[in-house]
Amino acid sequence: MTAPINPAPGGLAARLREQLADQLQNAGLLRSGAWRAAVAAVPREVFAPEFFRQGSGPQGTVWTPVTPATEGADTLLEEVYKDQTLVTQLDGGVHPGDVGGPVTGSPSSSSTLPGLVVRMLEDLEPQDGDRILEIGTGTGYSTALMCHRLGGDHITSIEYDPAAAARARTAITAAGYTPRLVQGDGLLGDSEGAPYDRLIATCSVRTIPGPWLHQVKPGGTILTTLSGWLYGSGLVRLTVGDNNTAEGRFLPGTVSFMIARPQAAPGLGDISHQLRQPAEMRPARHGPEVLKEWVPRFLAQVAAPGAQYQRTRVAGGPWLTHAIDIRDGSFATLAPDGNDAFLVHQGGPNRLWDDIEAAVDAWRAAGSPPQTAFTLTVNPNEQRVDLGTPDGPSWVLPT
């Protein structure tokens, strides 16, 4: 489909778009001419006219606003067309234009790096005429790419955050595209516009929402990132079946997104009282490295889906690593034993580290396969991650 916007030939932005398309194509992320044409046409600077640049300060990470007032136009364009994520909002409502200098905060909206955006659009494999439901409009850049490829009348995009939704609508309109835009909870999907041929989520979820299964046609595709409170993550492509079922395999690569806000982890608060509970101690077979490596961390998360990660240190002592489930009071604390190994202290009703170690052991016994060895099966009764085959190790996702 041809977009209504026609960037001036020879301009810096147009040249940078072509350079970005070349980079993504050479990296194997951009695999088709139709998506290359979209990258070369859609002006990312319209969707990220200002953003935060990450840096370090005396008290940790700081975010410096990058706006037309702080940077020259050409410098800003050069940064916009790098293959990098541009953070556009902090703490659910702070934007670059709202602050006069570096600030602290947690990213809550961003323009995802173009390489990941186009890789996912290629993995979605839409065909001409397909109707697409996008969960998470964000800045609107990916929405515009899909509009260019398939036509705005084939695209519906949902954004949870009202401020982000309003900004995306302004940018998409300014770029000349006309998708159907909805502000609301993407986990509920869009019953009004259903059924859809394909669904793509630019946020991560802990489980596949039931409405998505209702609203995508049997034989259709759901492409989403499965994540959780330990920040393990895997991109999965599901084929929807009859009667609220779906199944599929995890795709290669280290893909992660911010978790959908309704599924975000509850605040930990003061955990000291929980850690003072009676605890059992034993030598740990696996140390905190399993929470840092990609596949083991994903396994830890499916094995202990209610757990959150925290590190603490008291009066210059050793760093302690905690897995904490504040819902039922379970915890596991890893402490160095002084001999390059760890002791684990576990309390509460569940032995979180026992479950995590069992999952890692099963994976290693299977030869430590990549994440593409895992499958996800969804039915009305449960959602289950399997390693290898249904007869192999499996883990049921939280309800």
N, C-alpha and C positions, 0 to 999 in steps of 0.2 A: 504494500500500500504506500502511496506517496503522501508525505506529511505536508501540511499547508505552509510550513515555515521554509524559507529558502535562504540559508546563510550566504552572506556575500562571498563570492569566490576570492581566494587569495588572502582573506583576512587571517589574522593570527589565530583566532578561535577555530576557524575552519581547518587551518593547517595542523593545529594541535589535535583536533578530532581525528584527522587522517593518521597522524603519528600514533595516537592511542589505538586506533583500529589495527594498524600494522603491528604494534607491540602485542596486542591481545591475540591476533592471528598467529604470530610467530610463536607465542607461548602455547598454542593449541587450545586456547579457551574460546576463541571465536572461530567457528568451524563452517559457517555458511555465509553465502553472499547476502542473504536477506538481513541477517543480523548485523553484518558488517555495514550495510547501508544505513541501518538504524543508528549505529554508533557514530558513523560519519556525519549524520544529519542532526541528531538531537543535541541541543546546546546545554551541556551540563551546568554551565555558569548561571543559567536561569534558575536552576533548581538548588544551587548552592552559592548564592551571591555573597554569603558570609558564612564563616565557620570558625571552629576553635582549633588551634594548633596545640598539640600536647607537648608539655615540657616538664621539667623538674624544678621544685622549689625546696626551701628549707624543711617544709612539712609534708613533702611528698609530691604527687602529681598535681600540676597546675595546668590550666587551660587558658591560652591567650587568644583573645578575639582577633580574627582576621577579617577585615571589612574593607570596602573601597576607600574608607577614610584613613585606614592604617597602612594600606599597601597601594602601590601603583597598579593600574589596571592590567598591564602586561604581566606583572609578577603574580597577581592574583590568578590570572588565567593559566599561567604555567603550573601553578599548584593545583588548580581545579582539574587539570587534565593529566595529572599523575594517576597511576593506578593505585589509589589509596582511599581509605575510608575518610570521609570528612564529617566530623562531629558537628551537628547543627543545633543541638539542644542539650542542656544539662538539667538534671534534677526535675525533669518533667515540666519545665517552663522557662528556663533561663536561656536566652538567645544571645549571640555575639553582640548585637547592637544594644543590648541592655546593660553592658558592663564597660567600664573604661580601662580595664587592664586585666592581668592574669587573675584567675579565680580558681577555687577548688570546686569539685562537684563530681557527679557521676553521669556519664553519657546516657541520655534517654531517647535520642533520635539522631539519625545520621544518614548521610548519603553513602551507601555501601560501595566499596571499591568496585570499579567497573568490571574488573576481571571476574569477580565472583558473580556479579549481576548477569553478565552475558553467559558465563558458564552454566548458571542455573536456567537461563532462558533456553539455551541449547539443550540442556538435559530435560526440560519440559516437553520438547519436541512438538510444539503446536503445529497444526496444519491450517492451511487457508480455510477460513470459514469457522474455525473453532471459536467458541465463546469461553473466555478466560475469567476466572475470579481470582483476584490478587488480594491476599491478606497482608495488610501493612503497606499503606501508600508511601509512608515516609516522606521524603522530599518530593516524590513524584517522578523521579528520573527513570526508574524501571517501568513505571506506568507509561511514560511517554515512549520509551523504546518499544513496548508492546503495541501501543497505538500506531506507531510508524510501521511496524511489521504487519499487523492484522487489521488495523482500522479501529478508530475510537468506539464505534458502535458494537464492537465485539469484546470490549474490556470493561469490567467492573472492578473497582478497587475500594477497599475498606480501610479506614484509619481509625484507631482507637482514640488517639490524642486530639482533642478539639483544635488546639493551636497548630499542631502539625498538619491536620487536615485542611485548615483554612489556608496556611501557607502553600501547601501542595496544590490546592485548587487554583490559587492565584498564579503560581508558576506554570501549571499545566495549561491554563487558559492563555497566559502570555506567550507560551510556545506554540499555541495554535491547535492544541489537541482537544478532543471532546469525548473522553470516556465518561462512563457513569461513575460518580464518586459518592461514597457513602461514609458518613461519620458514625462509628458505632463499634461494637465489640466484634472483632473479626472471628473470634471463636464461635460465634453464633452464625457465621456465614451470611448468606443473603438469600433468604427464602423467596423474596419477591422476584428476583431475577433468575432463579433456578429453573431447570437444571443446566449445569455447566459441563463443558467437555473436559476442562482441566482447571485445576486449582494450584496456585503457587503461593507459598507463604514466605515473606521476608522477615518474619520473626520466628523464634523457635517455640516449640510446645513440649510439654511433658508427656502428653498423650494425644492421640488424634481425636479432635472434637467430633462428637456424634453428628452435629449438623452438617459437617463437611461430607460425611458419607451419604447423607440424604440428598445433598445438593449437587453432587457430581454424578453424571450418568454411569450406569454399569458399563465397564470397559474403559471409563475415563481415567485420568491420571491425577494423583495428588502428589505434589513435590514439596516437601517440608523438611525442616531440620528438627530432629528429636534431641532435646536437651533436658536440663534439669538443674537442681540446686547445687550440684558439685561441678557444674559447667563442663561436664562431658558432652560431646556433641557428635551427631552424625546425620548426614544428608540422606534421606530415604525417598525412593520413588515407588509409590504404591499404585497398583491397578485396582480400581473399585469393582467389587462383585455385587451380587444380588443380596438383599436382606441385610444391609448394613455391615457388609464385610469388605475387607481389602487385604491385600498382601503384596509384599515387594521386598526389595533388597537394598541395603545401604550402598551408597555410591562412594567412589574413592575421593580422597582429599580431606583436608582439615577445614571444614566449613562450620562456622558458628555465627549466630545472630543473638541479639538481645531477646530474652524470653518474653513471651506475651504477658503483658502486665497483669491480667487476671490470674495467671499461673505463677507469678513471681514468688520467690521465697518469702516467708514471713520474717520480720526483723528478729535477729537473735537477741538483742538487748544484753542485759547483764547475765552471763551464763555461769558466774562463779558458784551460785547455789547449786546448779545442776552438777557441776564438776566435783562438788563436795560430797556427793552421794557415795555410799559404799561401792567399791569397785573390786573386780577380780583382775589380777595381774598375771601376765605370761610373756615369754619371748615372742616377738612378732616375726612371722615368716616373711612378711613383706613390709617395708618401711613406707614413709610418706612419699617416696618417689612414684608410687602408683597413682597418686593424685596429681602428678605433673605430666606423665606420659599420656599420649592421646588415647590409645585403645584401652589401656588399663583404667584410666580415669572414667571412660565411658562405661566400662564394666562395673567399676565401683558405684557408679550412679544407678545403674539398673539393679544392682544387688542391694543397695541401701537408698532407695529413692527419696526418703524423707530426710536424709542427712545433709547438713551444710558443713562447709569447711571454715576453719579459723585457726590462726596461729597466735600463740601468746608467749610472753617472756616475762619473768618476774625477777626484778633486781639484778639484772645482768646475768641471770642463769641461762641454761640452754633453751633453745626454742622448742616449744611443744606444739604438736600438730593435733588438732581436734576434728573429729567427725561427730556432729551433734544433731540429734533429732529433737527439737524443742516440743514437738507435739506429744510425744510419749515419755520424754525424759531420758531416752537412751543416749549414751555417748561412748566414744572411744578416744583415748588420748595416747599418742605415741611420744615416748621420751627416749633420748639416747641412753644406751646402757654403758657408755664409756669404752666400748670395744667395737666401734663401727657397726653396731646393730641397734635394735630398738626393743624396748619393752612396751606392751600395750596394756593400758588400764581400761576396763570396760565396765559400765554400770547401766542401770535401768533395765527395762523388760527385755530388750533385744541386744544381742551381741553384734554390733554393727561391723566391727573389724573381722569377726569370724565370717560373716556373709561376704564381705569384700574379698578376703583372702581366698575363700572357696571359689568365687567367680574368676579371680586371676589364675588360680591353680588349674581350673578347668580349661581356660583359654591356653595356658602354656602346655597342658597335656595334649591339646589339639594341634600343637605346633606353632602357637602364637600367630595365627593367621591375621591378615589385615581386616579392616572393618567391612570390606566387601564380602566377607564370609558370613556376616550376620544378616538375618532376615527379620521382618516385622510382620506379624499376623494379627489382624483385627477382626473380632467378631462381637456380637452383642454381649457376650459374657465376659470377655477379657481381651486385653492387648498384650502380646507376648513377643519378646525378642528371643530368637533362637540362634544358636551358633551351629552352623553347618546344616543340619537337618532337624525336623521336628523330634527325632529320637535323641538328639544331642542335648547339651545343657540349654536351659531356657530360663527366662526371668520375666515375671509378670509385672507390667507397668502399673503405677498407682492409678486408682480410680478417682 
